[in-house]
C-alpha cells in the first residue's frame, strides 16, 4: 500500500465517522464534534492531494487555514450550545423548534 492509498482510506474513514455522527446524534455537543471530525477529514484530504501533486507547501498552508476556520466554527458552536442550554435546559436539537416565533 502506498502513502496515497493509506491517506485516502483515512479520509474516507473520517468522513464516514463524521457523517454518521451528524445523522445519528441529536445532542448539540456531539454534532459539533462530528463537524470537527469532518473538518479534520478535509485537512487530511488537502494534505494527501498536495502530496500527490507535489505541492505540499500549498496544501499545508491551505490545511492551516482550514484548521483555523474549523476552530472558529467550533468555538461559536459551543457558545451557542451553552446559550441554548441556559435558555431551554436541554441540548437536544429537536427541541430547538420551540424557538420559532
C-alpha positions in Angstrom: 0.0 0.0 0.0 1.3 3.4 -0.9 1.0 6.5 1.2 -1.7 7.9 -1.1 -3.9 4.9 -0.6 -3.5 5.0 3.2 -4.3 8.7 3.2 -7.4 8.2 1.1 -8.6 5.4 3.4 -8.1 7.7 6.3 -10.1 10.5 4.6 -12.9 8.1 3.8 -12.9 6.7 7.4 -13.1 10.2 8.9 -15.8 11.2 6.5 -17.8 8.1 7.4 -17.5 8.7 11.1 -18.3 12.4 10.8 -21.4 11.9 8.7 -22.6 9.1 11.0 -22.2 11.4 13.9 -24.2 14.1 12.2 -27.0 11.7 11.3 -27.2 9.7 14.5 -26.8 12.3 17.2 -29.3 14.9 18.4 -27.1 16.3 21.1 -25.5 19.7 20.1 -22.1 18.9 21.6 -22.0 15.6 19.6 -22.9 17.5 16.4 -20.1 20.0 17.0 -17.7 17.1 17.5 -18.9 15.4 14.3 -18.3 18.7 12.4 -14.8 18.8 13.8 -14.2 15.3 12.5 -15.4 16.3 9.1 -13.0 19.3 9.2 -10.1 17.0 10.0 -11.1 14.8 7.0 -10.9 17.9 4.8 -7.5 18.8 6.2 -6.2 15.3 5.6 -7.6 15.3 2.1 -5.9 18.5 1.3 -2.6 17.1 2.6 -2.9 13.9 0.6 -3.8 15.8 -2.6 -0.9 18.2 -2.1 1.5 15.3 -1.5 0.2 13.5 -4.6 0.6 16.6 -6.8 3.9 17.6 -5.4 2.7 20.9 -4.0 3.0 20.0 -0.3 3.7 23.6 0.9 0.5 24.9 -0.7 -1.6 22.1 0.8 0.0 22.7 4.2 -1.0 26.4 4.1 -4.5 25.5 3.0 -4.6 23.0 5.8 -3.7 25.6 8.4 -6.4 27.9 7.0 -9.0 25.1 7.3 -7.9 24.3 10.9 -8.2 28.0 11.9 -11.7 28.3 10.3 -12.8 25.0 11.8 -11.7 26.1 15.3 -13.7 29.4 15.0 -16.7 27.4 14.0 -16.3 25.1 17.0 -15.9 28.0 19.4 -19.0 29.7 18.1 -20.9 26.5 18.1 -20.0 25.8 21.7 -21.0 29.3 22.7 -24.4 28.8 21.0 -24.8 25.4 22.7 -24.2 27.0 26.1 -26.8 29.6 25.4 -29.3 27.0 24.2 -28.6 25.0 27.4 -29.2 28.1 29.6 -32.5 29.1 27.8 -34.1 25.7 27.1 -32.4 23.5 29.7 -31.6 20.9 27.1 -29.1 20.2 24.3 -31.5 18.2 22.1 -31.6 19.6 18.5 -35.2 18.7 18.1 -36.2 21.0 21.0 -34.8 24.0 19.1 -38.1 24.0 17.1 -39.6 25.7 20.2 -37.6 28.8 19.3 -39.7 29.6 16.3 -41.9 32.7 16.7 
